[in-house]
Amino acid sequence: MPGVRRLRSALVLAACAVLVVVLAGVALADPFHLRHAGWFTASAVLIAVLLLVAMFAVLVPRGALRVVVLVLGGVVALGWVGIVALAMQAAVENRTVSEVEDGGRRLVVVEAAVPAARPVYAVVVRSGGGAFEQETVVYQGVEAGPLPSDTRFVDADTVEVHAGPCVYRSEIEAVTLAVDPVHRTLRADTC
């Protein structure tokens, strides 16, 4: 029976689409602080769109309606690719100022690539590499704030950042790279 086979195929495609949407939600929530989580989310959305188009193409009878579904699905998929490409053009990479390594993790001082009258500095902790590299902010400075002069790992779970007269300490969770507390200064002249 061709109708039952088409329905079964559509249900399999729908189940795959739901699974991909759940994975996109996990990538969006980013519990592991992945540096490239946006790419995982964008890819998952594209795959979900393609699976849904395939599901509807399987459900509709052959002919003009199927062609309409495929064309509309192609337009939506290409639109999503265009949105992601535009977002890529708008994203800028921060410049690395200094880096300290300890046990596979790195404490990196970065300068914001945003055009500002005076540079803005931040300190991030990174772990791993490649597509699954993790990154979490430890310290976020303000415009005209001091360049962190000393960043170090105090022990396996603690980091310390010296910025001007201030010393900031944070605890880092080993697996998720969660930082507690994240220090965000409000003014350049105070801690």
Backbone as JSON, one array per atom type, in Angstrom:
{
  "sequence": "MPGVRRLRSALVLAACAVLVVVLAGVALADPFHLRHAGWFTASAVLIAVLLLVAMFAVLVPRGALRVVVLVLGGVVALGWVGIVALAMQAAVENRTVSEVEDGGRRLVVVEAAVPAARPVYAVVVRSGGGAFEQETVVYQGVEAGPLPSDTRFVDADTVEVHAGPCVYRSEIEAVTLAVDPVHRTLRADTC",
  "N": [[0.83, -1.18, 0.0], [0.83, 2.01, -1.09], [0.06, 4.43, 0.15], [0.28, 3.98, 2.91], [2.99, 3.52, 3.14], [3.99, 6.02, 2.38], [2.96, 7.58, 4.47], [4.28, 6.4, 6.67], [6.95, 7.0, 6.0], [6.79, 9.8, 6.14], [6.27, 10.12, 8.87], [8.65, 9.17, 9.97], [10.44, 11.08, 8.97], [9.35, 13.34, 10.24], [9.84, 12.68, 12.94], [12.63, 12.69, 12.92], [13.01, 15.41, 12.36], [11.96, 16.57, 14.7], [13.83, 15.6, 16.56], [16.13, 16.92, 15.62], [15.35, 19.56, 16.08], [15.24, 19.56, 18.88], [17.97, 19.12, 19.41], [18.93, 21.53, 18.35], [17.8, 23.27, 20.2], [19.24, 22.53, 22.5], [21.8, 23.29, 21.66], [21.34, 26.02, 21.48], [20.76, 26.67, 24.16], [23.21, 26.07, 25.23], [24.77, 24.55, 27.34], [27.39, 23.73, 27.73], [29.03, 25.8, 27.11], [30.04, 26.23, 24.45], [32.26, 27.51, 22.07], [31.62, 27.77, 19.4], [28.84, 27.49, 19.25], [26.79, 28.76, 17.91], [27.08, 28.0, 15.25], [26.35, 25.31, 15.39], [23.65, 25.56, 16.07], [22.65, 27.02, 13.84], [23.14, 25.17, 11.78], [21.56, 23.02, 12.63], [18.99, 24.14, 12.45], [18.8, 24.51, 9.68], [18.93, 21.83, 8.8], [16.59, 20.86, 10.02], [14.65, 22.34, 8.62], [15.01, 21.31, 6.02], [14.33, 18.62, 6.48], [11.62, 18.89, 7.19], [10.57, 19.94, 4.81], [11.04, 17.75, 3.13], [9.35, 15.92, 4.41], [6.78, 17.06, 3.95], [6.81, 16.98, 1.18], [6.75, 14.25, 0.75], [4.25, 13.65, 1.77], [2.33, 15.02, 0.15], [0.49, 14.47, -2.9], [1.92, 13.31, -6.04], [3.01, 15.62, -8.55], [2.0, 18.96, -9.43], [1.55, 20.18, -6.92], [3.45, 18.99, -5.26], [5.77, 19.97, -6.44], [5.45, 22.69, -5.87], [5.63, 22.62, -3.07], [8.32, 21.76, -2.79], [9.69, 23.88, -4.07], [8.96, 26.11, -2.46], [10.04, 25.21, -0.03], [12.75, 25.12, -0.76], [13.21, 27.85, -1.14], [12.83, 28.8, 1.48], [14.94, 27.43, 2.78], [17.19, 28.48, 1.39], [16.84, 31.15, 2.1], [17.33, 31.0, 4.86], [20.05, 30.24, 4.81], [21.08, 32.56, 3.68], [20.51, 34.44, 5.71], [22.17, 33.46, 7.77], [24.66, 33.77, 6.51], [24.76, 36.58, 6.31], [24.8, 37.22, 9.04], [27.26, 36.11, 9.69], [28.95, 37.89, 8.38], [28.58, 40.15, 9.92], [29.59, 39.45, 12.38], [32.46, 39.74, 14.44], [35.84, 38.95, 15.22], [37.51, 38.88, 18.31], [40.65, 40.34, 19.3], [43.49, 38.6, 20.4], [45.32, 39.33, 23.26], [46.98, 38.39, 25.35], [47.93, 35.19, 26.73], [47.54, 32.53, 29.01], [48.4, 29.28, 29.93], [47.2, 26.28, 31.46], [47.08, 23.02, 32.31], [45.61, 22.15, 29.98], [43.65, 24.06, 29.79], [43.05, 27.49, 28.94], [43.7, 30.81, 29.83], [42.68, 33.72, 28.55], [43.39, 36.98, 27.54], [41.52, 39.29, 25.86], [41.02, 41.78, 23.33], [38.4, 43.86, 22.47], [37.03, 43.88, 19.22], [35.43, 45.86, 18.4], [34.98, 49.08, 17.06], [36.15, 51.52, 19.04], [36.71, 54.46, 21.04], [38.59, 54.05, 22.99], [40.26, 51.03, 23.9], [38.47, 47.99, 24.79], [38.69, 45.54, 27.19], [38.63, 42.03, 27.9], [38.55, 38.98, 29.79], [38.76, 35.62, 29.08], [38.1, 32.15, 29.63], [39.3, 29.27, 28.08], [38.87, 26.02, 26.71], [39.85, 22.91, 25.3], [39.56, 22.33, 21.72], [39.1, 23.09, 18.22], [35.95, 22.34, 16.67], [34.53, 21.85, 18.99], [35.47, 23.53, 20.96], [35.52, 25.17, 24.08], [34.39, 28.2, 25.67], [34.31, 30.76, 28.06], [33.33, 33.78, 29.61], [35.26, 35.46, 32.03], [36.01, 37.89, 33.1], [34.84, 41.11, 32.34], [35.67, 44.09, 31.01], [35.34, 47.72, 30.8], [34.99, 50.47, 28.42], [37.91, 52.4, 28.27], [38.86, 51.19, 30.47], [41.34, 49.49, 32.52], [44.01, 47.51, 31.11], [44.07, 44.09, 31.78], [46.59, 43.17, 33.95], [47.72, 40.92, 35.05], [46.94, 37.59, 34.76], [45.96, 34.49, 36.02], [45.98, 30.97, 36.85], [44.93, 30.0, 39.9], [44.46, 27.62, 41.24], [43.29, 24.32, 40.3], [40.55, 24.86, 40.03], [40.18, 27.6, 40.25], [40.54, 30.96, 39.14], [42.39, 34.01, 38.71], [42.25, 37.48, 38.18], [43.97, 40.43, 37.57], [43.27, 43.73, 37.34], [44.12, 46.89, 36.94], [43.94, 48.44, 40.11], [42.41, 46.42, 41.13], [41.51, 43.08, 42.11], [40.25, 40.14, 40.9], [38.54, 37.16, 41.6], [37.51, 33.96, 40.49], [35.55, 30.98, 40.37], [35.82, 27.97, 38.5], [33.96, 25.57, 36.81], [34.83, 22.3, 35.98], [33.86, 20.61, 33.8], [31.66, 21.83, 32.38], [32.63, 24.36, 32.13], [31.59, 26.52, 33.47], [31.53, 29.71, 35.01], [31.9, 31.26, 38.14], [31.95, 33.92, 40.29], [31.02, 35.86, 37.36], [32.83, 38.6, 36.5], [31.86, 41.85, 35.92], [32.68, 44.98, 35.23], [31.49, 48.23, 36.07], [32.39, 50.82, 35.94], [35.41, 52.46, 34.94], [37.11, 53.32, 36.94], [36.64, 52.05, 39.34], [36.31, 49.13, 41.46]],
  "CA": [[0.0, 0.0, 0.0], [1.68, 3.18, -1.21], [-0.35, 5.48, 1.1], [0.82, 3.65, 4.23], [4.44, 3.74, 3.06], [4.22, 7.46, 2.39], [2.69, 8.05, 5.83], [5.37, 5.91, 7.52], [8.12, 7.82, 5.66], [6.55, 11.14, 6.67], [6.42, 10.06, 10.32], [10.08, 9.05, 10.25], [11.01, 12.4, 8.72], [8.88, 14.23, 11.31], [10.58, 12.32, 14.15], [14.0, 13.21, 12.74], [12.94, 16.87, 12.48], [11.8, 16.87, 16.12], [15.12, 15.34, 17.17], [17.03, 18.0, 15.24], [14.91, 20.78, 16.79], [15.7, 19.4, 20.27], [19.42, 19.37, 19.38], [19.1, 22.98, 18.16], [17.5, 23.89, 21.49], [20.39, 22.28, 23.38], [22.88, 24.16, 21.18], [20.98, 27.39, 21.83], [20.92, 26.79, 25.61], [24.66, 26.01, 25.36], [25.2, 24.23, 28.71], [28.82, 23.47, 27.79], [29.72, 27.03, 26.71], [30.8, 25.99, 23.22], [32.63, 28.75, 21.4], [30.98, 27.8, 18.1], [27.47, 26.98, 19.4], [25.94, 29.37, 16.88], [27.15, 27.17, 14.04], [25.55, 24.11, 15.62], [22.26, 25.97, 16.01], [22.32, 27.36, 12.45], [23.11, 23.92, 11.0], [20.4, 22.23, 13.05], [17.79, 24.76, 11.89], [18.78, 24.19, 8.25], [18.58, 20.4, 8.65], [15.17, 20.73, 10.37], [13.87, 22.87, 7.48], [15.1, 20.34, 4.93], [13.54, 17.44, 6.86], [10.19, 19.23, 7.11], [10.24, 20.03, 3.38], [10.97, 16.38, 2.64], [8.15, 15.3, 4.97], [5.61, 17.54, 3.22], [6.91, 16.49, -0.19], [6.32, 12.85, 0.76], [2.82, 13.59, 2.07], [1.47, 15.5, -0.93], [0.55, 13.61, -4.08], [2.83, 13.73, -7.1], [2.47, 16.62, -9.46], [2.28, 20.38, -9.25], [1.58, 20.52, -5.5], [4.75, 18.56, -4.73], [6.75, 20.94, -6.95], [5.26, 23.92, -5.1], [6.21, 22.38, -1.73], [9.78, 21.73, -2.92], [10.18, 25.23, -4.39], [8.84, 26.92, -1.24], [11.04, 24.72, 0.92], [14.05, 25.58, -1.22], [13.29, 29.29, -0.87], [13.03, 28.96, 2.93], [16.29, 26.97, 3.09], [18.14, 29.47, 0.89], [16.69, 32.33, 2.95], [18.04, 30.75, 6.12], [21.48, 30.3, 4.51], [21.38, 33.98, 3.5], [20.52, 35.08, 7.03], [23.38, 33.02, 8.46], [25.79, 34.41, 5.84], [24.79, 37.99, 6.74], [25.23, 37.24, 10.44], [28.7, 35.86, 9.68], [29.63, 39.12, 7.98], [28.47, 41.12, 11.0], [30.36, 38.98, 13.53], [33.89, 40.07, 14.42], [36.65, 38.17, 16.14], [38.32, 39.69, 19.21], [42.09, 40.16, 19.16], [44.14, 38.04, 21.59], [46.39, 40.17, 23.79], [47.9, 37.48, 26.04], [47.34, 33.89, 27.02], [48.21, 31.71, 30.02], [47.86, 27.92, 29.82], [47.39, 25.41, 32.61], [46.34, 21.77, 32.27], [44.66, 22.06, 28.87], [42.78, 25.24, 29.74], [43.77, 28.72, 28.66], [43.12, 32.07, 30.3], [43.04, 34.59, 27.44], [42.99, 38.38, 27.56], [41.14, 39.69, 24.51], [40.62, 43.16, 23.11], [37.21, 43.89, 21.61], [37.27, 44.36, 17.87], [34.48, 46.94, 18.15], [35.68, 50.36, 16.99], [35.85, 52.37, 20.19], [37.72, 55.48, 21.25], [39.61, 53.36, 23.78], [39.99, 49.58, 23.83], [37.72, 47.3, 25.83], [39.35, 44.26, 27.42], [37.91, 40.98, 28.62], [39.32, 37.76, 30.04], [37.95, 34.43, 28.89], [38.77, 30.87, 29.83], [39.03, 28.38, 26.96], [39.28, 24.63, 26.89], [39.64, 22.09, 24.11], [39.92, 22.93, 20.46], [38.28, 22.72, 17.08], [34.51, 22.66, 16.68], [33.98, 21.7, 20.34], [36.2, 24.38, 21.9], [34.66, 25.86, 25.05], [34.85, 29.54, 26.04], [33.43, 31.45, 29.0], [33.85, 35.06, 30.09], [35.61, 35.54, 33.45], [36.05, 39.32, 33.44], [34.49, 42.0, 31.23], [35.99, 45.47, 31.34], [34.58, 48.78, 30.14], [35.83, 51.35, 27.63], [38.86, 53.17, 29.07], [39.28, 50.39, 31.62], [42.73, 49.06, 32.43], [44.37, 46.21, 30.55], [44.42, 43.16, 32.86], [48.05, 43.06, 33.99], [48.13, 39.57, 35.45], [45.88, 36.58, 34.8], [46.6, 33.22, 36.37], [45.23, 29.9, 37.48], [45.35, 29.86, 41.29], [44.47, 26.16, 41.36], [42.55, 23.68, 39.21], [39.19, 25.37, 39.93], [40.12, 29.03, 40.56], [41.37, 31.87, 38.35], [42.53, 35.34, 39.28], [42.49, 38.52, 37.18], [44.38, 41.71, 38.13], [42.98, 44.81, 36.41], [44.34, 48.11, 37.72], [44.12, 48.12, 41.53], [41.42, 45.41, 41.51], [41.82, 41.66, 41.93], [38.99, 39.39, 40.76], [38.69, 35.7, 41.67], [36.33, 33.22, 40.04], [35.62, 29.51, 40.36], [35.49, 27.41, 37.18], [33.53, 24.18, 36.82], [35.75, 21.63, 35.04], [33.25, 20.01, 32.62], [30.86, 22.79, 31.61], [33.39, 25.61, 32.1], [30.78, 27.59, 34.06], [32.33, 30.59, 35.84], [31.13, 31.89, 39.22], [31.11, 34.85, 39.55], [31.56, 36.56, 36.19], [33.03, 39.98, 36.93], [31.58, 42.86, 34.9], [32.87, 46.27, 35.85], [30.56, 49.27, 35.62], [33.16, 52.04, 35.69], [36.84, 52.18, 34.79], [37.9, 53.74, 38.09], [36.25, 51.36, 40.57], [36.27, 47.67, 41.42]],
  "C": [[0.88, 1.25, 0.0], [1.33, 4.28, -0.2], [0.23, 5.24, 2.48], [2.33, 3.88, 4.24], [4.77, 5.22, 3.1], [4.01, 8.03, 3.79], [3.81, 7.63, 6.77], [6.64, 6.73, 7.27], [7.98, 9.23, 6.23], [6.72, 11.17, 8.18], [7.89, 9.94, 10.73], [10.77, 10.4, 10.05], [10.6, 13.4, 9.8], [9.63, 13.95, 12.61], [12.01, 12.82, 14.08], [14.02, 14.73, 12.89], [12.79, 17.28, 13.94], [13.12, 16.67, 16.86], [16.11, 16.46, 16.86], [16.65, 19.3, 15.93], [15.34, 20.72, 18.26], [17.21, 19.66, 20.35], [19.72, 20.86, 19.18], [18.81, 23.72, 19.46], [18.64, 23.71, 22.49], [21.56, 23.17, 22.96], [22.6, 25.62, 21.54], [21.14, 27.65, 23.34], [22.41, 26.78, 25.98], [25.14, 25.71, 26.79], [26.7, 23.99, 28.84], [29.65, 24.65, 27.3], [30.61, 26.81, 25.5], [31.05, 27.31, 22.5], [31.9, 28.89, 20.06], [29.54, 27.27, 18.15], [26.53, 27.57, 18.35], [25.94, 28.57, 15.59], [26.32, 25.9, 14.19], [24.06, 24.43, 15.5], [21.83, 26.26, 14.57], [22.23, 26.11, 11.58], [21.89, 23.09, 11.34], [19.11, 22.81, 12.48], [17.69, 24.44, 10.4], [18.37, 22.73, 8.02], [17.1, 20.18, 8.98], [14.28, 21.23, 9.23], [13.86, 21.86, 6.35], [14.29, 19.08, 5.23], [12.04, 17.71, 6.76], [9.73, 19.36, 5.66], [10.11, 18.62, 2.8], [9.72, 15.67, 3.15], [6.9, 15.75, 4.19], [5.62, 17.08, 1.77], [6.48, 15.03, -0.29], [4.82, 12.76, 0.95], [1.92, 14.0, 0.91], [1.57, 14.57, -2.13], [1.51, 14.17, -5.13], [2.16, 14.8, -7.96], [2.85, 18.02, -9.06], [2.38, 20.76, -7.77], [2.91, 20.13, -4.87], [5.84, 19.53, -5.19], [6.66, 22.25, -6.18], [5.88, 23.77, -3.71], [7.73, 22.41, -1.81], [10.36, 23.11, -3.21], [10.1, 26.13, -3.16], [9.86, 26.5, -0.19], [12.45, 25.15, 0.54], [14.26, 27.06, -0.95], [13.55, 29.53, 0.62], [14.45, 28.55, 3.31], [17.34, 27.98, 2.61], [18.05, 30.78, 1.67], [17.43, 32.19, 4.25], [19.56, 30.82, 5.9], [21.91, 31.75, 4.32], [21.46, 34.73, 4.82], [21.79, 34.72, 7.8], [24.61, 33.67, 7.84], [25.9, 35.89, 6.23], [25.26, 38.12, 8.19], [26.73, 36.99, 10.55], [29.48, 37.12, 9.32], [29.62, 40.15, 9.09], [29.32, 40.74, 12.21], [31.84, 39.34, 13.35], [34.61, 39.24, 15.47], [37.48, 39.12, 17.0], [39.79, 39.36, 19.01], [42.68, 39.65, 20.48], [45.3, 38.92, 21.98], [47.44, 39.3, 24.48], [47.16, 36.21, 26.4], [48.21, 33.14, 28.03], [47.56, 30.33, 29.96], [48.17, 27.14, 31.08], [46.51, 24.18, 32.47], [45.3, 21.68, 31.18], [43.67, 23.2, 28.8], [43.64, 26.48, 29.55], [42.99, 29.91, 29.21], [43.61, 33.14, 29.32], [42.5, 36.0, 27.67], [42.72, 38.79, 26.12], [40.76, 41.17, 24.49], [39.47, 43.16, 22.13], [37.56, 44.48, 20.26], [36.32, 45.49, 17.49], [35.25, 48.25, 18.06], [35.24, 51.26, 18.14], [36.98, 53.38, 20.32], [38.9, 54.89, 22.03], [39.27, 51.88, 23.8], [39.19, 49.07, 25.03], [38.33, 45.91, 25.96], [38.43, 43.29, 28.17], [38.89, 39.83, 28.84], [38.37, 36.6, 29.9], [38.78, 33.21, 29.22], [38.34, 29.96, 28.69], [39.56, 26.99, 27.28], [38.99, 23.86, 25.61], [40.05, 22.83, 22.86], [38.97, 22.49, 19.37], [36.84, 23.14, 17.24], [33.92, 22.62, 18.08], [34.77, 22.48, 21.39], [35.2, 25.11, 22.8], [35.27, 27.22, 25.37], [33.82, 30.18, 26.96], [34.1, 32.73, 29.47], [34.09, 34.97, 31.6], [35.5, 36.98, 33.92], [35.71, 40.12, 32.2], [34.74, 43.43, 31.67], [35.06, 46.44, 30.62], [35.55, 49.61, 29.3], [36.64, 52.23, 28.57], [39.26, 52.43, 30.33], [40.71, 49.9, 31.43], [42.88, 47.69, 31.75], [44.69, 45.27, 31.71], [45.92, 42.87, 32.82], [48.52, 41.66, 34.33], [46.89, 38.68, 35.47], [46.55, 35.26, 35.11], [45.6, 32.24, 36.92], [45.77, 29.75, 38.9], [45.47, 28.38, 41.62], [43.61, 25.59, 40.24], [41.16, 24.27, 39.0], [39.07, 26.89, 40.11], [41.05, 29.81, 39.64], [41.36, 33.23, 39.02], [42.9, 36.32, 38.18], [42.83, 39.8, 37.92], [44.15, 42.77, 37.06], [43.05, 46.12, 37.19], [44.57, 47.73, 39.17], [43.22, 46.95, 42.0], [41.92, 44.0, 41.23], [40.49, 40.91, 41.95], [39.3, 37.9, 40.78], [37.39, 35.05, 41.25], [36.61, 31.72, 40.12], [35.17, 29.02, 38.99], [35.12, 25.95, 37.36], [34.26, 23.46, 35.69], [35.08, 21.15, 33.75], [32.53, 21.04, 31.77], [31.57, 24.12, 31.4], [32.54, 26.79, 32.6], [31.65, 28.38, 35.04], [31.43, 31.24, 36.89], [32.07, 32.64, 40.14], [31.82, 35.33, 38.28], [31.64, 38.02, 36.59], [32.81, 40.93, 35.75], [31.66, 44.22, 35.57], [31.87, 47.27, 35.27], [31.26, 50.57, 35.27], [34.64, 51.67, 35.65], [37.63, 52.45, 36.05], [37.51, 53.04, 39.4], [36.31, 49.84, 40.35], [34.85, 47.26, 41.47]]
}
